[in-house]
Amino acid sequence: MGSGFTFNSKDFEKQVRKATEGSVRDLAGQYERMFESLRRRYTGRPVDVIKPILEHEWKRINGGSITNPELTDYASLISEGTHIKMNVKM
């Protein structure tokens, strides 16, 4: 006995992508605002000063963790005054 249900995986993937795209873009925007705020306040400051502040802000945004190499890379960019842009590809 069939259920009459047909699953279209391409349509499903399209719907999931459409449903999550706005949330992902919002999260990327939050990170960009955080990076810009830190860049304005901490350009020229030592990486070791920036890292704990960046780690705290990172956790505040998504509750997750960031690896030490990533933390060092981002803190170095902030110290150098580099603008950090989050690119969302879906």
Secondary structure, DSSP 8 states (H G I E B T S, - for coil): --------HHHHHHHHHHHHHHHHHHHHHHHHHHHHHHHHHHTTS-HHHHHHHHHHHHHHHHS----HHHHHHHHHHHHHT---------
